[in-house]
Amino acid sequence: MKKAHFLAFMQHGVSSHSVGMWRHPLDKIGYDYAAPPYWEHLARTLERGLFDALFLADELAPYNSFEDSSNATVRYAVQAPTHEPAALTPIITGVTTHLGVGITLSTAFEHPYRMARWLATFDHLSGGRIAWNIVGSYSPSEFAAYGQDMPDRSTRYERIEEYVELCCRLWDSWQPDAIVADRETGIYATRAGNVSGSEIRSASELSVNAPRYFAAGCVDGSRSAPPPDSLCRNVPDLSVLSRPRLRSSGNRFSAMSLNVPGRTA
C-alpha cells in the first residue's frame, strides 16, 4: 500500500507565498503570528491531521529586486516582516509528539560550528524531529544585509558542500560511546580531534554530543514549485547529501501546492 506524506509550508511572518492573504477576514482570527499560542495551535492541529512535518521557509532580508528598493516588499508584506524560523522549534516540538520541524538555515553567513551546535541542540530537545533545509542564500538583499557582495551560484554551492562536510565532521567528533559517565574515575566523556576545511576552519570538537537522528535537504531556490509535468526534470542535485553521516534513508522529493480552500456546502 502506498503512503502519502504531508508537510505544511509556513514562514515565521505575516504570510509566505500567498501574498495578501493577511487581508482575508478569516486569516489568523484571534492569533498573533509573532506569539507562541499561534504556533502551538498550528502544531497541534497539524499533528491531529496526521501531517508528517512543518516546513519553515525563510527570507533573511526584505527583497530589493523591484526598483532597487525594499519599499514595495515591506508595504505589501511580500514575505516581510519575517521572523527567525529556528526560534519556533522548541515551541512546536514542545506541544507535539510526532510532528517534525524542517528549518531553513543558510550556510552563507553562519560559521559551521555555530550551525552544528545549534542543530544538535534542537535535535536533542525535540527527540530527533529536526530537519535542516540547507540553502546558500539566493537573494542579493540578504548579502547586502550582511554587508557582503553576493557570490555567483557555483561559488555558493561549493561553499555548501564544504560547509555540510564540516558540520558532519563536527557531529562525528562525538562518537556514539563518547559519554562514559564513570563515577568511579570521574571521567564523563572521551574527546575527539579538531576539525578543519580548506576555506572554513574550526579548531575544536563540538560542545554538544552528536544528534541521535538527522535529516537534511538542499534546495535550489530557482527550482521551487515546478509544474507537475516537469517535476522530475527539475529535481535539484543532492549529491552533497549522499553521505552516511547525514543518516540518509534515500533522497525523497516533495512537490509543493498552495491551496486556498473555499466554503463547502
N, C-alpha and C positions, 0 to 999 in steps of 0.2 A: 504494500500500500504506500502510495506517495504521500509525503507530508509537506504541508506549506509552512513556511516560516515568515513571520511578520515582524517588521521593525518600524517603529514610529520615527518620523523625521521631525526634529524640532531645532530651534535655536533659542538661546537664553536671551530673548529680546521680545520686542513688540510683535514682530511677525518674521517669518523666514521667506520662503519663495512666494507665498501668497500675499503679495504686496497690497496693502489697503484693507486687508481683512479686519484690522483693528476697528474699522468704521462700522462693521456689521453690529446691529443691536444685540446679537446673541453671542458676541465674542467675549470670552472670559468674564462672564457675568459673576460679580461678587469676588473676583480674584485679581490679584496684582501679580503680573509675571515676575516681578523682582523680589517677591516674598516667598518663603518656603511653603506655605499652605497650598499655593497653586501647584507646585511641582510634586508635593506629597499626594495631592488629589489625583493629578495626572498619572503618577506612577502606580497608585493603587488601581486606578481604572484600567490601565494597560495590562497589569498583571491579571486582573479579573477577566479581561478579554482575551487572555492567553497569548499576548504578544511575547515574542522572544526577547526583545530588547528595545531600548530607546536610544536612537542615534542623535547626538548633539553636534550640529554643524557650528561653524564659527566664521566670523569675519573680523579680523583684529582691528581694523580701522575703517571708517566710512569710505565708500567708493568715491573716487575723484575723477573718474573717467569721462563724465559728462561736463563739458565746458571747463575742463581742468579745475573743477571745484567740487567739494562735497556738499555744497549748499542744497542742491535738489535731493541728494541722498538723505540728508537729515530732515529736510522739510517734509518729505513724503514717506518717511520711515521705511526706506528701502534697505532692509536688513540693518537698520540703525534706529535707536541705540541697540547694541548687542553686548550683553554682559559676558564675563568669562565663563565658559561652559564647565570646566573641570570642578568648579566650586559646588556644582549641583550633585556631584557623585555621592557624597555621604548622605545627602538629603534623600535622594531617590532610593539608594540601596538600603537606607535605614528603615524604610517603611514597607519594603518588599522582601520576598524570599527567593524568587527565581528570576526576576527581571534583570537582564543585563544592561549595561550602560556603555555605549560607544562614544568616546570623547575625541573631538578634533583638536590636535595639538601640533603646531608647526615646528619643523626642525630648523627653521631659518634663524631663529633669534635666541633660543634657549640652549644652554650647554647640555650635552648628553647626560652628564652626571646628574644635573637637576631633574631632567626628564625621567631618567631611570629610577631615581629615588622617589619622585612624585608618583609614578605609575605603580611601583612596587608597594608603596604605602596604600594607595587606593585598592590595589588587588587584595592586600591583607584585610583591610577594613570591610570589603564587600564580600569576602569569602570566595574570591575568584570570579567575579562577574564583570570584569572590566575589559573593554576592548579599546585599542588605540587606532584612531583614524589618522594615518600618517600623511601629512601634507608638507609641501615645501614652500607654501605661500605663492599665490599667482597674481595678487593684486598689487600694483605699484603703490597704492596708498598705504599698504601695510609696511612696506620697506621705508617709505617716506616717514611714517610714524616713528620708526626706529632710527631715523637719520642715516639710512643706507640707500645706495643705488641698487636696483633690482638686477640680480644676475640673470643671464639667459637660462632658458629652460633646462638645457643639458647640464649646466653647472649646478642648478638647484637639485636635479635628480642624482647627480654624482654625490652631492653632499648628503642626500637622503640615504644613499646606500652605505656610506661610511658611518653616518650617524646611527643608523639602525644596528649596524655591526658592533659599534662601540657600546650601545645600550645593552645588546645581548651579552657582550663580554662583562659588563658591569654586573648584570644579573647573575652571570655564571661565576663571578668572583666569590659567590657563596655557594659552596657545594651542598647537596641535599643533607649530608650528615655533618655540616659545619657546626651546628649547635649541639654541644655535648652536655652542657649544664651539669658538670661534675661537682657535686657539693663537697666531696672529699678533698679534691685538689684545688678547688676554687676556679677551675678553668670553665669558662662559659662557652667559648667558641674558638675554632681554629681560623687562621687567616689565609687569604689568597694573595695573588700577585697584583701588581699595578696594571693599569690599562692605558693604552695609547693608540693613536692612529697617525696617519701621515699628516693630516691638517688639524685634527682636533685631539686634544690631549687631556687625560685625566690621571692624576698621579696618586690615585687611591682606589681601593676596593670600595664597593658600595656600603653605605652605613645601614642599609636595610637588608635583611636577609631575603633571599630570592623569592619572587612571587610563586605561588603554587600553580596557578593557571594563567594563561595569557592568550589573547587573540589580537591580531593586528591586520591592518589592511592599508594599502596605499592607493590614494585617489588622485587621478588626473582631473583637475577642475574643468578642463575643456571638454571632458567626455561625460559629464553627468547627464542623466536622464535622456539617453538617445531614443529615437523611435524604436518600437519593438522589433521591426524587421531588420534593423541594423545593430541590434544589441550585441550579437556575437562578434560582429566585425569591429566593434568599438571597445571591447574589453581591454583595459589597460594592462601593461606588462607588470606582472607581480613577481618577477624573478628575484627581486630584492628580498622577498619574504619567504622564499622556498628554502629555509634553513631549519634544521632540527631545533635550534634554540628558541624559535618562535612557537614551539608547541603546536605546530600546524597539523590539522587533520585533513588538509587539502584545501585548495582555494575555491571559494564559492563567491558567486556574484548575485547581487540583488538589484532588480530594476525598481526605480522609484516612480511612484504615481501620486500626483496631487489631486485629491478628491474633495469636492465641496458638496456635501450631501444636501439635498433639498427636503422639503416636507414630504412625509409619506401619508397615505390615506389611512 
